[in-house]
């Protein structure tokens, strides 16, 4: 089992035993159940928050006296056919484990003792109480909170923990990131190769496009579309995660762009820097940036920038190779994104042994989204959805000899579906002509 918001910190296949609503036996050594505030002290990773936080400062955080969150619903018991409602006041969000941490916050898996379910809680790190950080966090909550779409993780609640740190509660997504799936596919995992056919990959990308179409229609750009931020759930659901640097398209202020330059979980390696989310003059992840992102033109970033990043993701998902895999540094990668045109021939790549080659029509589709000039790309996610749907249905544009053959075969198949009797007569006619020609040829040779 993998978990979503910071997928790089969650071990795939891990399981969590959550207590039930009426289970009050699991507690800390002192006898009281652990609180949300205590999670980072007892379970936080080494890169997480400190053991304690400074007292909240006036005007920035509420006092801890306002932070108590307890259960509301009573415990229901049966007694000889009669139901009894018993008051059962406990800490509502009981921490289970820390899922991961980023530059601004951490995510904790908790058990909601009121509704008896697992949810994820994202909260600010204890050592950062700056107004700009809090403003970015509030923007994230309000941006994601108004996006109600099946492929966007919903926010359930907001609050302040006992240490005076703001947090929000969101759906806990069980599944696997595209980053992990691509890694398994590239390694030639037979089960993954059977499961994630080219057709299935196109379906997943279609769901991602539909989530982006919804967000863009509501005036929000994600700015960090990459495999690590896309989850595929246990039952095939596709979720676009981590909206921490998203912003309204028409926003006057851009807190991520004006923030002090920071990287996500990049470590110290150059490769880590290439695939880590960053804020500052450059906002996003270098390996998946659009040219306008790579130039730092943050005022020009709109829906088309997200579509560029999505196309980079789809190309990697299909070919199992990043189109900039030969670049060794962030500077080389940024320079290439800004200066080099991406052509169909550059995008065509042979996959690792055992994997399917990317269909030509899909590579042409991707190349249409990877144009340096935003005005020459697909203009909306809906336009990309329509183009991809046409390809799936066999109505692809003829752009090379391969797409010509596929289009002709598809049209022939449609003709058979619509006019099966005529198609059968035509087939018999062709067979008769071939047989007659063969007989005539044999006679000529014999003569």
C-alpha positions in Angstrom: 0.0 0.0 0.0 1.3 3.4 -0.9 0.1 6.7 0.3 -0.3 9.9 -1.6 0.7 13.4 -0.6 4.4 12.7 -0.3 4.7 9.4 -2.1 8.5 9.4 -2.1 8.5 8.9 1.7 5.9 6.0 1.8 7.0 2.4 1.4 4.9 0.6 -1.2 3.1 -2.4 0.2 3.1 -1.1 3.8 -0.1 -1.7 5.8 -1.5 0.1 8.8 -3.8 -1.4 11.4 -6.2 1.3 12.5 -8.2 1.0 15.7 -12.0 0.9 15.4 -14.3 3.5 16.8 -14.9 1.7 20.1 -11.3 0.6 20.6 -9.9 2.6 23.5 -7.3 0.1 24.6 -4.5 1.5 22.4 -2.8 4.3 24.2 0.5 6.0 25.0 2.6 4.9 27.9 0.9 7.5 30.1 -2.5 6.0 29.5 -3.9 8.6 27.2 -4.3 8.1 23.4 -1.7 9.9 21.3 -2.7 13.3 20.1 -2.1 14.8 16.7 0.4 17.2 18.1 2.4 14.3 19.6 2.8 12.5 16.2 5.8 14.4 15.1 7.5 14.0 18.4 7.2 10.2 18.5 7.0 9.1 14.8 8.4 11.9 12.7 11.2 11.0 10.2 14.6 12.5 10.7 13.9 15.3 8.2 10.6 16.1 9.9 9.6 18.6 12.6 11.5 19.3 15.8 10.4 17.8 19.1 8.8 21.0 20.3 7.7 24.3 18.8 7.9 27.8 20.0 4.8 29.3 21.5 2.5 30.9 18.9 3.0 34.5 18.3 0.2 37.0 18.7 -1.5 37.8 15.4 -0.2 34.7 13.6 -1.6 31.6 15.3 -4.4 31.0 17.7 -3.6 30.0 21.2 -3.5 26.3 22.1 -6.6 26.7 24.2 -8.6 26.8 21.0 -7.0 23.7 19.5 -8.9 20.9 21.3 -10.6 18.7 18.8 -12.6 15.9 20.3 -15.1 13.4 19.0 -18.8 14.4 18.7 -20.7 11.2 18.0 -21.7 8.8 20.8 -20.9 5.1 21.1 -23.9 3.0 20.1 -24.5 -0.2 22.1 -27.3 -2.8 22.1 -28.8 -4.0 25.4 -31.5 -6.8 25.0 -32.9 -5.2 21.9 -32.7 -1.7 23.2 -30.0 0.8 21.9 -28.0 2.9 24.2 -26.1 6.0 23.2 -23.0 6.4 25.4 -20.9 9.5 25.5 -17.4 8.7 24.2 -15.3 11.8 24.1 -11.8 11.3 22.8 -9.2 13.0 20.7 -10.8 13.0 17.2 -7.6 12.5 15.1 -5.4 9.7 16.5 -2.0 9.6 14.7 -0.8 6.3 13.2 2.4 7.3 11.4 4.1 10.1 9.5 3.7 9.7 5.8 6.3 12.3 4.7 7.6 15.8 5.0 8.4 18.6 2.5 9.8 22.0 2.7 6.7 23.6 4.2 4.7 20.9 5.9 4.4 17.2 6.9 1.6 14.7 6.3 0.4 12.3 9.0 -1.8 9.3 8.6 -4.5 9.5 11.4 -7.5 7.6 12.5 -10.7 9.7 12.6 -12.4 8.4 15.8 -15.7 10.1 14.9 -16.3 8.5 11.5 -14.0 5.5 12.0 -11.8 5.9 8.9 -8.3 6.7 8.0 -7.5 10.2 6.7 -4.4 12.2 6.0 -3.5 15.4 7.9 -1.2 17.9 6.4 0.2 20.5 8.8 2.9 23.2 8.9 6.3 22.3 10.3 6.8 23.4 13.8 9.9 25.5 13.1 8.4 27.8 10.5 5.9 30.4 11.8 6.6 33.1 9.1 3.5 35.0 7.7 4.5 34.1 4.1 4.5 30.3 4.9 1.2 30.5 6.6 -0.2 32.6 3.7 0.9 29.9 1.2 -0.6 27.2 3.4 -3.9 29.1 3.6 -3.8 29.6 -0.2 -3.3 25.8 -0.7 -6.3 25.0 1.5 -8.6 27.4 -0.2 -7.4 26.6 -3.7 -7.8 22.8 -3.3 -10.9 23.1 -1.1 -13.0 24.6 -3.9 -12.0 21.9 -6.4 -14.6 19.1 -6.2 -13.6 16.5 -8.7 -13.2 12.7 -8.5 -9.5 13.0 -9.4 -8.7 15.7 -7.0 -8.2 14.8 -3.3 -11.0 16.5 -1.2 -10.4 18.5 1.9 -12.6 17.4 4.8 -11.7 19.7 7.7 -9.2 22.4 8.9 -8.0 23.1 12.4 -5.1 24.0 14.8 -3.3 21.3 16.8 -2.1 21.6 20.4 1.1 23.1 19.3 -0.7 26.0 17.5 0.0 24.7 14.0 -2.6 24.9 11.3 -3.5 21.7 9.5 -6.1 20.4 7.1 -7.6 16.9 6.8 -8.0 15.2 3.5 -8.9 11.9 1.9 -6.3 9.2 2.5 -5.5 7.7 -0.9 -4.3 4.1 -1.1 -2.4 3.3 -4.2 0.8 3.8 -6.1 2.3 6.8 -7.8 3.0 6.9 -11.5 6.7 7.4 -10.6 6.7 4.0 -8.9 4.7 2.4 -11.7 7.1 3.7 -14.4 10.1 2.4 -12.4 8.5 -1.1 -12.2 7.6 -1.0 -15.9 11.1 0.1 -16.9 12.5 -2.8 -14.8 10.5 -5.2 -16.9 8.1 -6.4 -14.1 5.9 -8.9 -15.9 2.8 -8.2 -13.8 3.1 -4.5 -14.4 3.6 -4.9 -18.1 0.5 -7.0 -18.3 -1.5 -4.6 -16.2 -0.4 -1.3 -17.7 -0.8 -1.8 -21.4 -0.6 1.2 -23.7 -4.4 1.4 -23.7 -4.5 1.5 -19.9 -1.8 4.2 -19.8 -3.9 6.3 -22.2 -6.9 5.8 -19.9 -4.9 7.0 -16.9 -3.7 10.0 -18.8 -7.2 10.8 -19.9 -8.3 10.9 -16.3 -5.4 13.3 -15.5 -6.4 15.6 -18.4 -10.0 15.6 -17.1 -8.8 16.7 -13.6 -6.7 19.5 -15.2 -9.6 20.5 -17.4 -11.8 20.9 -14.3 -9.1 22.8 -12.3 -8.4 25.1 -15.3 -12.1 25.8 -15.8 -12.2 27.0 -12.2 -9.2 29.2 -12.7 -6.5 27.2 -11.0 -3.1 26.0 -12.4 -1.3 23.1 -10.7 2.3 24.0 -11.8 3.8 20.7 -10.6 2.3 18.0 -12.8 4.7 15.0 -12.6 4.6 11.2 -12.1 5.3 11.6 -8.3 2.2 13.7 -8.0 -0.2 11.3 -9.7 -1.7 8.4 -7.8 -3.4 5.3 -9.2 -5.7 3.9 -6.6 -6.4 0.3 -5.7 -9.6 0.3 -7.8 -8.2 2.2 -10.8 -9.0 5.7 -9.7 -6.6 8.4 -10.8 -5.8 11.3 -8.4 -3.8 14.4 -9.0 -2.0 15.2 -5.8 0.0 17.9 -4.0 -1.4 21.3 -4.9 1.0 23.1 -2.7 2.3 25.5 -5.4 -1.0 25.8 -7.4 -2.3 29.3 -7.9 -5.3 31.0 -9.4 -4.5 31.9 -13.1 -5.5 35.5 -12.5 -3.8 35.8 -9.1 -2.3 39.2 -8.4 0.2 37.7 -5.9 2.3 34.6 -6.3 3.6 33.5 -2.9 5.5 30.5 -4.3 7.4 32.7 -6.8 8.3 35.3 -4.2 9.3 32.8 -1.6 12.9 32.2 -0.6 14.4 29.6 -2.9 13.7 26.2 -1.5 13.7 22.6 -2.9 11.4 19.8 -1.9 12.9 16.4 -0.9 15.9 16.8 -3.2 18.7 15.7 -1.0 22.1 16.9 -2.1 22.5 15.1 -5.4 22.2 16.9 -8.7 19.7 14.3 -10.0 17.6 14.9 -6.9 17.5 18.6 -7.7 16.3 17.9 -11.2 13.2 15.9 -10.0 12.4 18.0 -6.9 9.7 20.6 -6.5 11.1 24.1 -6.0 9.8 27.6 -5.2 11.4 30.9 -5.8 12.3 32.4 -9.1 11.7 29.0 -10.7 8.4 27.4 -9.6 7.9 23.7 -10.3 10.0 20.6 -10.9 12.8 21.2 -13.5 12.4 17.9 -15.3 8.7 18.6 -16.1 8.8 22.4 -16.5 7.4 24.2 -19.5 9.7 26.7 -21.3 7.9 29.6 -19.6 8.4 28.0 -16.2 12.1 27.4 -17.0 12.6 31.0 -18.0 11.0 32.1 -14.7 8.1 33.9 -16.5 5.7 33.2 -13.7 3.2 35.8 -14.8 2.8 34.0 -18.1 2.1 30.6 -16.6 -1.4 29.4 -17.4 -3.2 26.2 -18.3 -1.0 25.6 -21.3 2.0 25.2 -19.0 0.3 22.4 -17.1 -0.5 20.7 -20.4 3.1 20.8 -21.4 4.1 19.2 -18.1 1.4 16.6 -18.5 2.7 15.8 -22.0 6.2 15.2 -20.6 4.7 12.9 -18.1 2.7 11.0 -20.7 5.7 10.6 -22.9 7.7 9.1 -20.0 4.8 6.8 -19.1 4.6 5.5 -22.7 8.3 5.2 -23.5 9.6 4.6 -20.0 12.3 7.1 -20.6 12.5 10.9 -19.9 13.0 12.9 -23.0 15.9 14.8 -21.2 17.4 11.7 -19.6 20.9 12.6 -21.1 21.1 15.9 -19.2 23.4 15.7 -16.2 22.7 19.0 -14.4 19.7 21.3 -13.7 21.4 24.0 -15.8 21.7 21.7 -18.8 18.1 20.6 -18.4 16.8 24.2 -18.1 18.8 25.3 -21.1 17.5 22.4 -23.2 13.9 23.2 -22.2 14.2 26.8 -23.2 16.3 26.5 -26.4 15.6 23.2 -28.1 12.6 22.3 -30.2 11.1 18.9 -29.5 10.4 16.9 -32.6 8.5 13.7 -33.3 11.8 11.9 -34.1 13.3 13.1 -30.8 10.3 11.7 -28.9 10.3 8.3 -30.6 12.2 6.0 -28.3 12.6 2.2 -28.1 11.4 1.0 -24.7 13.2 -1.5 -22.5 13.1 -5.1 -23.4 9.6 -6.6 -23.0 7.8 -3.3 -23.1 5.5 -2.1 -25.9 6.7 0.6 -28.2 4.8 3.9 -28.0 2.2 4.1 -30.9 3.1 6.7 -33.5 -0.2 8.4 -33.2 0.3 9.0 -29.5 3.8 10.3 -30.0 2.4 12.8 -32.6 -0.2 13.7 -30.1 2.4 14.4 -27.4 4.6 16.4 -29.8 1.6 18.8 -30.4 1.7 19.7 -26.7 5.5 20.1 -26.4 5.9 23.2 -28.6 8.0 26.0 -27.1 5.5 28.7 -28.1 2.3 28.3 -25.9 0.2 29.7 -28.7 1.1 26.8 -30.9 0.3 24.1 -28.3 -3.0 22.6 -27.4 -4.8 25.5 -25.8 -7.0 23.7 -23.3 -7.1 20.3 -21.5 -10.5 19.7 -23.1 -8.9 20.1 -26.6 -6.4 17.4 -25.6 -9.1 15.2 -24.2 -10.9 15.4 -27.6 -7.8 14.7 -29.5 -6.9 11.7 -27.4 -10.4 10.3 -27.5 -10.3 10.5 -31.3 -7.0 8.5 -31.3 -8.5 5.9 -29.0 -11.5 5.5 -31.3 -9.1 5.2 -34.4 -9.9 8.6 -35.8 -6.3 9.8 -35.6 -4.9 12.4 -38.0 -2.7 11.0 -40.8 0.8 12.3 -40.0 3.1 9.5 -41.3 2.9 6.2 -43.1 2.2 4.4 -39.8 -0.8 6.5 -39.0 -2.0 6.2 -42.6 -2.0 2.4 -42.4 -3.8 2.5 -39.0 -6.4 4.9 -40.2 -7.1 2.8 -43.3 -7.4 -0.4 -41.3 -9.7 1.4 -38.8 -11.9 2.7 -41.6 -12.1 -0.7 -43.2 -13.1 -2.2 -39.8 -15.9 0.4 -39.5 -17.1 -0.4 -43.0 -17.4 -4.1 -42.0 -19.3 -3.2 -38.9 -21.8 -1.1 -40.8 -22.1 -3.1 -44.0 -21.1 -6.6 -43.2 -23.0 -8.2 -46.2 -21.4 -5.9 -48.7 -18.0 -6.4 -47.1 -18.4 -10.2 -47.4 -19.3 -9.9 -51.1 -16.2 -7.7 -51.6 -14.1 -10.2 -49.8 -15.4 -13.0 -52.0 -14.8 -10.9 -55.1 -11.2 -10.2 -54.1 -10.6 -13.9 -53.4 -12.2 -14.9 -56.8 -10.0 -12.3 -58.6 -6.9 -13.6 -56.9 -7.8 -17.3 -57.7 -8.6 -16.4 -61.4 -5.4 -14.4 -61.8 -3.4 -17.3 -60.3 -5.0 -19.8 -62.8 -4.3 -17.5 -65.7 -0.7 -17.1 -64.7 -0.3 -20.9 -64.4 -1.7 -21.3 -67.9 0.7 -18.7 -69.3 3.6 -20.4 -67.7 2.5 -23.8 -69.0 2.2 -22.4 -72.5 
